[in-house]
């Protein structure tokens, strides 16, 4: 039986194919095409995945047989900072709060019951991760459409790849889980995450990975880090030879406060990275 002929490429796909070959230096045009097709012709994701492979990070389409890199989330020395919502002020504020309280309670109770019952009828589609790079790239695209392109540089790869890069480069990794339906998410993204001072601080001091919890990849990370509320940020680093969560920031945090908290976490754990760097420089004993 004859093999099916390959579908002809459109002009846009041909341009992407040539651009991908030029960026990656691959000689085989067939390999370039296969890689782009695996990434649904998303050239940014394809290039990022190719660069990760060249640096020793396995491609998400060729996962290693060994189990993925684990993150220690049970370290009792982890720094936790939670920003609570402001309490009502004055007679008018408390009156409004008390009037709305039973309605909020009823609404969230019914919503929780509905979600719980829905699990028995239809399994949560987020539980199956099939295209982690696509989930991340889709989140980045939707974020930029809503908040603009002035934001910290998002790591364009999977959570596992970000962990591996942070481990290999001995850098801090800041993880942001985006809760689309939370009431504080929009304000946090506009006033804090996209502020010039936060943008500069993150870009010059750490890797930054983010994804929406409505995506399978973001949901998987959410299950691992077990956040309590949104916005949620976790600082991860190599500590005692394990990738460890060393800081958790939850709630609507302001730009200056966020920078102060991240600085405190980094300074408190800098000696662990220095120790790891020194150990790598020392000759191995046989």
Helices and strands as residue ranges (DSSP letters): H 11-24, H 29-38, H 43-54, E 71-72, E 79-82, H 90-121, G 125-127, H 132-147, H 159-169, E 173-178, H 185-187, I 188-193, H 196-205, E 207-212, H 216-225, E 232-239, E 242-250, H 255-281
